[in-house]
Amino acid sequence: AIPAGERKAEWWTDVGASNVLGIVAATKREFNVDENLVFATGFSDGGSGSYHLALTHPTPFAGFEPLNGHVGVAGAGGLEVHLRGLRNKAIYAVNTDQDGLYPSAALKPVAAAIEALGAPFVWRELTGFGHDPSYLATERAPIWAWEQQVKRTPHPTSIVWEGTAT
């Protein structure tokens, strides 16, 4: 399914997330979907939105594939972003060096922080690309191979939840 975002329903907000979750639920009702093979992905805003889904609604998804997104954008919708919340989520993220919005040099410390948590996190820094998904011609095969290795745990024995006391 390829939903389209719109004003007041950005992917990194609860409204945008509910749109995606509704589409996933409707698809599962209509088709025989293996729930262990559902991934959330997107490019740019959609990539940032897949981080938002990983932080707020991880259960329906086996993993997350943010492409040229930024986990910090999830905070634009009012969410407190705590990287530890990604510790148990399978993520394959891609950022590019010539991206004018989210250049890989700026995301490298964030990726390192997520990796340092021991998260099942793969980060790919691609060179020679701007803020466009043309790299998918060569990156699709590695993403597919990664997906084949991901095992969804719908009922984990433990979870990590972090917030800020007010």
Secondary structure, DSSP 8 states (H G I E B T S, - for coil): -----BTTB-TTSHHHHHHHHHHHHHHHHHS---GGG-EEEEETHHHHHHHHHHHH--TT-SEEEEES--GGGGGGGT----GGGGTTS-EEEEEETT-SSS-HHHHHHHHHHHHHTT-SEEEEEESS--SSGGGHHHHHHHHHHHHHH----SS-S---------
